[in-house]
């Protein structure tokens, strides 16, 4: 999961969980994950392209702008 590229589908804000859609090649599809900013206080609006920097199973990722 780490290093995969996704797009914000639910705004990620300071202290808020958002949502990202990430293409997962191993499963041949795009999946939704709960997302937190990798750098606290770094809001990301819908449509922002992001990279996964940490993955916590089953559906949580920490992301940074790509």
Protein Blocks (a to p, Z undefined) as FASTA:
>chain_A
ZZpacddfbdcdehiacddddddfknopadddddddfbghiacdehiacddfbdcdfkbc
cdddZZ
